[in-house]
Amino acid sequence: MRPSRPRATRLLRGYRPLRPGPDSFDQRADRSRLRSRMVALVLACLTLMTLDHHAGAHSPLEPARRAVGSVFGPVESVSGDAVRPVTAVGDWFRTRRSMQNDIASLEAQNSRLRAQNATGDYTRNQLAEFQGLTSAAGTLGRALVPAHVVAYGPAQSFSRTVTVDAGSDAGVRPDQTVLDDDGLVGRVLRVTPTTATVLLIVDTESVVGGRVGTDMNVGFLRGQGGLGDHGTLDLELVDQSDAPTKGDTIVTWGSHGGAPYVSGVPIGRVTAVYASLRESTQRAVIQPFVDFGALDLVGIVVPSGTSSDRGVIEADGTLQ
Amino acid sequence: MGVAGGLVLVALVLQVAVFPHLTWEGIVPNFCLLVVVASALVRGPAFAATLGFFAGLLLDLAPPADHVAGRWALALVVVGYVAGLMRQDTRPTATTVIVTVAAASFIGTSVYALSGVVLGDAVAGSGDLVRIVLVSLLWDVLLTPLVLPGVMRLFTRLEPASA
């Protein structure tokens, strides 16, 4: 019988028939054996694919995967460990100097961050205090030097003054307006390098030009010298005929050159209006917005851009 | 069969654990395919197809494989058969070997990708697919001179077909 050639090997030039044996595929018998083996193998593959495809995570092949994985897992980790030093050879050539530079820069960064962290809490508290003052600066459109009230003049000296801890070193000068985030506090009387004396508006010597918010009438507010709830102001309007109504807000009228009072600072609210028998004018009692018994952080209005020993809160809210 | 099994295991370890450190965009040379082609050129399609089935099965089951089991088995069965048809009783020339390996690599990766498309298993976009097929072909052809002669000699000496 003539041996029939397998179709594929006709592509090779110099084809010679294979010697009969288990590896030949020339004879018809060989080819039918080969064909049945291929069918079996391909069917096995398709069966595996079907089994594994639909089942997903609960595939019947998972135990086989686990078994093979338990054998190959250690092999893979061992060979990974063996290969890793080889791939890490490049790092060995890094010089000692470059590592020293790295250490130095990391240490510097570290200490900088540690310092930032340590002052973080203090800075946060300061920020909370300053936020009220900053909003006042923004509303007014003026630069403020922040200061704390550190001493009260005794009431038995019949003078209502306080000491603040900002002085000429902080850019404070006499005859500057002092306010807090509630309203007008007073004016600076005199300064030392580190402190300033502030005359409160409730002092009997204090006269503040004020403007009634609703009808823009102007008048003068004089302190009555009292404390707490008794610390009221007396408003005398320039135009005697117009009487202020109860509940009106009074703001500063503003002095020439902004000294001693800048304009637009809220002072207080009208609580009562009465006619003065002695002078036949209408007078009003003003309750100040500021609680003079509880003064803490105040701002002193300074010209924008003043150099100071502390941060100056500018009108746009930045700290210079 | 012992030598064949051992060679497949070594090929699998090289392919999965060692060569991933030296890849280009994750494409490793397909050592299992090279072993199957070597056995096909020495022992013929029947032996190579069976070896391809078991090698592909191992490739499907060994971690970190996550695709549907049987895809590489099918690909390597086809590769074993096609390469086995190139078998001659005399030693094949270098050209024959390289051409066989190139064709086998192309067919194997394509069958694998096509089975992925049919099954809806994870498959790359067509641009990536072409690139993967071509790069793996290049890898396999590059490694042919290093791998094939030795493996073919092993098969000839240690597992001659009993007449």
Interface residues (C-beta under 8 A of the other chain):
Chain A: P6 A8 T9 L12 R16 L18 R19 G21 P22 D23 S24 F25 R33 L34 R37 M38 L41 V42 A44 C45 L46 T47 L48 M49 L51 D52 H53 S59 L61 A64 R65 V68 G69 F72 G73 V75 E76 S79 G80 A82 V83 R84 V86 T87
Chain B: L12 V13 V16 A17 V18 H21 L22 R43 G44 P45 A46 F47 A49 T50 F53 G56 L57 L58 D60 L61 A62 P63 V68 A69 G70 R71 A73 L74 V77 Y81 V82 G84 L85 M86 R87 Q88 D89 T90 T96 S115 L119 D121 A161 S162 A163
